């Protein structure tokens, strides 16, 4: 990380809980944000300012006059423009060190998995139940942590799903409500400050998940009422069985790490004693890899028999988040030594 970047982020780097290591983790992270509207705007702005490495933006809507009281990333000159590319341009002006990728399309069953496979974390800022359930179910299938938020009138909700073997969205709301019972902001309204407040909470939870900081809202639903200044936290009971056989997401236990030079040295000295496991999707692996076995995280529980139990196992992914999830799961199902590749493959191919 160059000196200008360190200076830019100096006020958060000086935090002892965060430090330069936390900043490096943010820089390596790839986060997908669903929606560039009321919640998406503050999420994108604060994660960009914080120094996340890459942000994906999914939204096929256009800026309208009625958006401007709460979606303050935009201004009157943006009315009629597509939100996702407009947001990406403004975010690049805010922080040129952050890469953005635009998906100016509607998320659906056909494209969700292909889009999600490139990311370590998903943040759902959508405003409809179809998308919420689609996002949740795709994250569960692929073993990706999910930050959730919703807003209506003066009240907002925040939670973290599919993280450290915690609950998912369907544990809170098993099925969508009937369409004629679904309220929305366009019909009932929303105070302009609320999405900013809830969006910032969501961005903060994302940073905590990426950097392994503090206590997250996994297994909890935070409800904030801005009219009464009351906030409550409710426990969420896990009822469902994950499709990925309860693979934990991120640091449930301490996993030893091995950096790439050490891995190379061990492969050169005794290649038969060590195995590399790449838990990215096949398309990512085919794009660039360091060899070894490719078993996507979402398929790991059903393909564990393909691993050579007697060897030392070094697990890798793009940034190190999915590999930690895999390592946590395999710590209970693999007899040999397990290591996580330090910093992920981004440190090898950058």
N, C-alpha and C positions, 0 to 999 in steps of 0.2 A: 504494500500500500504506500503510495507516494505521500510526500510531506504535506501537500495541499489538502489531500483527503483527510489526513490525520488532524490537521488544523480545523478543517470544516466540522469534524465530529468530536472535537476535543472535549466539549462539555459533557458528553455521555461516556467518552473513553475514560475520563477521570473518575467515574464511578467505580469503586472497588469491586462491586458485584458484576460489573459489565466489562470494563477494561478493553484493551486492544484485542483480546481473544474474542470478546463478544462482537466487536466491530468486524472482525475478520469473518465470523460466522454469518453476520448479516450480509456481507459482501458476496459470500458464496451462495447465499440462499436464492431460490427461485420460487416466487409466490404468485399464485393465480388469484385474481380478484374478479368475482362474478358481479357485474354491475358497475357502471360508472355514474351512478345517480346520487341520491341523497346520502346513503352510507358509503358508497364507493368513492366519492370525492374526498372526504377526509381520510379514509383509509389509504388511498393512493398518495395523497399529499404528504401525510406524515411518514409513511413507509419510504417514500422517495427522499424526503428530507433526512431520514434516519440512515440511509445508505444501503438499502436492500440491493442485492446485485442485479436481479432481473424481476420485473413485474409484468405479468400477463394481464391483459384487460379484455374481458368478454362483455360486449354490449352492442346491440344493433339498433338502439334507439337514437333519436335526434334531440338536440337541445330545444326546449320550449320556454316561452316567457314565464310560465307558471313554475318552472324548475328553479328560477334564479334566487328565490328567497331562501333556499336551503342548499343548493348545489353551487357553492361559491367558488368552485374552480372555474366556472364559466362566467361570461359577461354578455351584455346585450348583443355584441357583435358576433357571438357564437350561435345565436338563435337559428335553427334550421340545419346546423352542421351535425354530422355524425359524432356521437359522444366519444366513442373509444379512440379514434385517431386524434380528435381535438384534445382529449385529455392527455394522450401520450405526448403530443407536441408541447403542451404546457409543462408537463412533468420533466421533460428533457431540459427545458429552460430553467426549471427549478434546481435540478441537479444533473449535470451532464454525465456523471459517473454511473448513473443508474440506467440500465438497458430496459427498454419497454418492447413488448410484443403485442400487437393489436389483433383481436379477433372480432371483426365487425360483422358478427353473425349471431343468430339466435342459438343458444345452447339447446341441444336435443339429444335423444337417445342414440342417434347415429354418430354424433361427433364428440360426445362428452369424454369418452375414455381416451380417444386420440389426443385431445387437448390436454387432459389432466396428466398424461404420462410424463410430461416434461417438467413437472413441478413437485416441490417438496411439501408444500402447504397450500391449502385452498381457503379463501375467505369468501363467504357467501353474503353479498350485499344485495341479493335479489329481492323483489317485492311481490312474488307470487308463489303459490304452494307447489305448482308443477315443478318449477325450477329448484325449489328447496329440497324436495324429495329426490329429484334427479341428482343434484349435487351430493346430497348425503349418501345415496346408494352407490354412486360411483366412487366416492371416497372410501366407503366401507369395503367395496370390492377390491380396490387398489391399495388399501392400507395407508391412505394419506390422511393426516390430521386436518380437521375442519374447524374454522372459526365461524361462529354463527351470530347473527344479530338481526333484530327486527324492530320496527318503529310504527307507532300509530298514535295520533292525537298528541298527548303529552307523555306517553309511556314507551319505554324501550326495553329490550331484552338482549342479553349477551350470554353466550356459553361457548365452551370448547368441546367438540365431539371427536370421537374416534382417536383419542390420544391416550397413551399409556394404558391401553386395554380398558379405557373408560367407556361410558355410554355413547350412543349415537343418537341422531335426531329422532329416529323412530321409537327410541325408548321414552322420549318425552311426548311425542305426538305420533302414535303408531300408524295412523292413516290420515290422509287429507280430509278436511271438513267438506261437506256438500258445497258445491259452487255457489249456491244461492245464500249461503251463510257466511261467506268470506268477506270481511270488511277490507277496505284498502284506503290509502291516503287520498286518492283522487276523489273518493266519495265522502269520506269522513273528515279528512284534513290532517295536518301535522304541523306542529310548531317548528319554525325554521331552525332553531337551535338544537333540537333533539337529535337529528341525524349526525350533526357534528360531534355531539357528546358521545353517542353510542358508537359512532365510527372510530373515534379516538380510543375508546375502550377496546374495540376489536383489534385495532392496530397494535395496541399495547400487549394484548394477549398473544398476538402473532409474534412479536419480538421476544416475549418470554418463552414461547414454544421453540422458536429457532435457536435461541441462546441458552436454553435450559435454566432460566431465571425464576426465582420465587415460586409462588403457588398459583397455578392457573385455575381457570373456571371449569376444568374437566370434572364432570359429575355434579356440576352446580349450574343453576340458572340465576343470573343476576337480573333483577327487575328494578328499573329506576323510573320514578314518577316525578317529572320536573314541575308539575303543578303543585304538588304537596311537599316536595323535597324529601320524599320517603324513598328508601332503597331497601330491598330485601334480597336474600340469597336462599334459594330453595335447593335441596338435594335432589338429584336425579338418580333413580334406581335403574341399574342395568338389567334389562329384561331379555334382550335379544342375544342370539349367538352370531358372532361375526362370520361372514363368509370366509375370511382369511384365518379362521381357527384361532381367534384371539391373539393374533400377532400384535405385540405392543408397539406403540408409535413413539419413538424417541427414548430418552434415558430412564427406563424403569429401574435398571441396575447399572452398576459400574462395569463397563466393558473396556478391557485394555486396548490400546491403540498401537498401530505400527505405521511408521511413515513410509513413503514410497522408496527412498534410498535403501532403507533396511529391508524392505520386501525384495527389491532387486538383488541385494546382496545374498539373501537367503535362497532366492530362486537360482542364483548362479552357483552357490556352493552345494546345495542339496535340493534340487528341484522335485525329487520324489517325496519329500517330507512335508511339502506345503501345497495348499490348494487355494486359488483365488476364486471367490464367488461374487459375481456381479449381479446385483438384484434390481437393476434397471429394466425397463421394458426392452423387448427385442430390437425395436427400431433404434433406441438409444445405443444399445450395445453394438449394433451393426454399423452405426455412425463412427464410433471410436471406442476402443477398449484396450485393456492391458492383458488380454487373454483370460484363461480360466473358464469356469462354468458360468453360463448365464441362466439364472432362474429368477424371473420377476418376483418381487415381493408378494404380489397377490397370489402367486402359484406355489409359494415356498412350502406351505404345510402339506400340499398334495404331492410334492416332488422331492421331499426330504430324503427319500431312499436313493436319490441320485448322487448324494454327497458321500465322499470317501471318509468314513468315520474315523479312520486311524490317522488322518493327516491333520496338521495345523491348518486352520481355516482363516483366511483373511478376506473380510467382506467389504465390498466397495459399492458406491453409487456415485451420482454426480457431485453431491455436496456433503455427504456423510450422514444425512438424516434418515433416509430409508435404510441404509446399511446398519445404523444403530438399532432400528426397529427389528431388523432381521436378526441381529446379534442377540438382542434381548430374548426373542422367541427361541432361537437355537440354543441359548444357554441352558434350556431345559430339555432339549431334544438331541443334542450333539455331544458325543463323548470326548472329542478332542479339544485342543485349545482353540479359542476363538479370539480374533482381533478385528478391530474396525480400522479401515484405512484412514489415516489422519487427514482431515480436510476434504476427503473425497477426490474424485477424478479431476475436478476443476484445478487442483493444485498440480496435476500431472500435465494437463494439456493447455493450461493458460499461457 
